[in-house]
Amino acid sequence: MFSLSRFIKAKSAWRNFNTKYQFIDVKKEEKVSIITMNRPKASNALCDRLIHEIVTQLKKCDRNPETNAIVLTGLHKVFAAGADVKEMEPRTFQGNFSTNFSSEWDEIAKTRKPLIAAVNGFALGGGCEIAMMCDIIIAGENSKFGHPEIKLGTFSGAGGTQRLTRAVGKAKAMEMLLTGELISAREAWQSGLVSRIVPDHDVVDIAIKIAAKIAANSQPMAMMAKECINQAYESTLQEGLEFERRMFQSTFAFYDREEGMKSFINKRDPEFKDA
């Protein structure tokens, strides 16, 4: 039987994944959306338009009920080589202040659905900052991470000094940010910056597989768990525990919590409805 509401929902979802962009490519596999930065002539240098396109698509993914997890990746040899220096060089303090320059970058970190960075090659400066805005970083074995902005007479200004310190600790962050030297994928893993290291040619596929595992679970539960984890970085232990407790209690208002527990008791696979 024809369902008008289902048709409208499907049409809306189709529109969400067929927007024409200049610097990103978008595709979808099941309930996983894959966003690929595609500015090869500039090694994926993060110009204003590229950032805006990423943010625009992430917001569409957040609104799309057919997307439960997202993968953000770059080219085979470079995730992103940093902010676009040619675009930044003429900027002035007055202009940056009046336009709140780089504030749009923060929108990436505000993505509510689980976001995985699949990093191949270089993730430098702004590229490393964008990777750190994601929830999980999967790194190719030959990838490199770093914040070389100090060599340009400035420093990381889109969360680098804050997120890197939280990820790897003060001493390692000081070394990376003040020398501008790069670290290998293994050193990034040992420092806690990345989740796992995989062969270069498998980075995107493995990231998609992890995203698919996440997407198979209840969407609202994954989003709430993400909020709780992020809260751990922004509050005291007691505040975080109270936030977690309230969020956990609220899961008992969801169908998926009831279905998950009943399926466990009855020894069958759950059929979540993201509700």
N, C-alpha and C positions, 0 to 999 in steps of 0.2 A: 504493500500500500504506500502511495506517495505521501511523504511527510514534508510539509512546507518548512517547518522549523528545522528539520534535519538538513534540508536543501540549503537553507539560508546559512546554517552553521558551516556546512561544507564549503559553500561559496566564500564565506568570510575567511576560513582557514586557507583556501587556495590563494586568495588575494594576499594574505600575510606572507606567503612564500614565493610570490611572483613579482615583488617590487623590483624595479630595475635600478641597479646601483652602478656606480663608476668604479669603486675600489674594493668591493667585496662580492663574493659569490655565496649563494645560499642554497642548500639542498636539505632534504629531509629523509630520514630512514626510520620508518615506524614512528615512534614518539620522540625521536632524537633529531634536533636541528643542528646542522653543521654550518658554521660561518667561517669562510676562508678569506683572510685578507689577501687582496690581489692587486698589488701595486709593484710589479716586478722591476720596472726601470729605476725605482727609487728604493729598492730593497725593503719595501713595505714601510718606508718612513711615514710616521704618523702625522699626516697633515690634518687640518681641521675637518676637512670633508670626510676623510677616512674614519676619524673618531665619530663624527656625527652619524655616518652610515652604520657603524657598529652599534652605537647606542640606539638608533632608530630600530634596527632589527631585533636587538635584545628586548626592547619594550614590546615589540610585536610578538615575540616568543612568549613573553610573560603573559600576554593577553590571550594567547592561542591555547585553547583547551586540548589541542592535539599534540602539544609539545610538553614533555615532562622533564627533559634535560637538554642541555646545549653543549656543543663542542665548539671552541674557538681555536682556529689554527692559522698558519701562514703558508709560506712557500716551502719547497723542499729544503732549501739551504738557508732560509732565514724566516724566523717567526716575525720579528719586527726589529729593524735596526735602530729604533729610537724615534724621537720626535723629529719632525722635518726642520732641520737647522736653517735651510734657505728661507723657509716661511717664517721662522722665529727671529732671525737675525735683525730685521728692521724694527721689531717691536720696541715699544717704550714702556717705562713704568706706568705713566699716566694712562696709556691705552690698555695695558694689562689690568690695571686696577679698575678702570671704569667698565671694562667688559668682563671682569672676573675671569681672566684667561685661565684656561685648563680646568675650570670647574665642571665642564661637561664630561670630562674623563671620569669623575666620581660616579656618574650614572651607571657605569659598567659594574662597579662594585655593588650597586643597589639592585642588581638583577635578583629577583626573588627565587627563580628556579635554579637548580644545581647547574653550575657552569664549570666546564673542564677546559683547561688550556692544553693543547697538544703542541708541544714545542720542538721544532726541528731547527738545527742551525743556531743562529744568533738571536738572543732575546736581550737587547741592550737598552739601557736608559728607559725610555717610555715603553719599549717592548717588554722589558722585565717588569715594569710597573703594571702593565696591563695583565701580564701573566699572574702577578701576585693578587690582582683584583678578582681572579677566578678562585673557585673553591678547591680545585684539585689541579696540580700541574703534572702532566705526563711528559717526560723529557726523553728525546732521542739520545743515544749513547755519545754522540759527537756534538751535542748542543753546548752552547756557551752562554753564561749569564753574567751581566755586569752593569755597572752604572758609571760610564766614562765621562759624565757631564763635567766633572771637576776639571778635566783637561780642556774644556771649552770656556772656562772662567765662570762656571755656574755650578749648580748641583741639582739633583733630582727634585722635581717640584710637583709631581702628581702622585704623591704617596710613597715615594721611594725611601725617604729617611724614616718614615713611620712603619710601613708594612715590612720592610726588610729587617728592621731592628726586631720587630715582633717575631719574625720567622726564624732568624738565624742568631739572634742575640746581639748585644751591644758591641762586643769585641770584633766579631766578624763583619758586622755592618759598618763599623768604623773603618776597618781595613779596606773593604770594597768601595765605600763611598769616597774615602779620602785619597785613595791611590788611583781609583778608576780602573784597576786591573780586573780582568775577567776570571771567572772560575769555571771549571769543567762541570759536566752533568753529575759526575760522581761526587765532586766536592759539594755541589748544590744539594745532592741527596743526603750526604753525610751531615750537612748543616741544617737539614730540615726544610729546605726551600722547596724541594720537589717531592712528589709522592712516590714515584718509581721511575726507573730508567729502563728503556726498552730499545731494541734495535731501531735504527733510524727509519727503515722502510715500514716499520710496524706502528709508528707513533699514532697516526690518525686512526688506524683500524682498532688499536687497543683502547684508545680514548673513547671511540664510539661504542665498543663493547662494554666498557665501564659505565658509560652514560646509559646504555640500554638496560643494564642491570638496575641502575637507579630508577630509570623510567618505568620499569616493570612494577615498582612498588607504588604505594599510594602517593599521589602527587602532593596533596595537602600535608601529609606526614613528613615528606622529604623537605618541603618548604619550611615547615615549623622546626624541624630538627636543625636545618641550616641557620635559622634565626637564633636558636639556642646556642649553637656553636659560636656564631659571630658575637653573641652577647658576652661570651667568656672573655673576649678581648676588650670589652668596653665597660666592664663593671667589676666590682669586688666579687670575691667568691660567694659571699652571702647574697648579694644582689643577683648574681647569676643563678644560684640555686633556687631562689624564690621565683625568678623568671621561668626557669626550667620546670619547676613544680606546677605553676599555673598553666603553662603550655601543655604539659603532660596531662593534667586533669582535663583540659579542654578536648583532648583527643577522644574522650568518652562520649562526645556529642556527635561523632562521625560514624557513618555506616562502615567505613573501611576498618576502623578499630574493631567493631563488632564482628565483621566478616573475617578479619585476620585471626582473631582469637577462636572463633567458632571453627574455622578451617583447621587450625592447629589441633584443637580438641578432637575433631572428627577425622584427622589424618588425611586431609586432602589439600590441594593447592588453593590458595585464596583467589577470589575473583573481585579485585578491587574496582571500584567505580569512581574513584577520585572524588568521593563525596562523604 
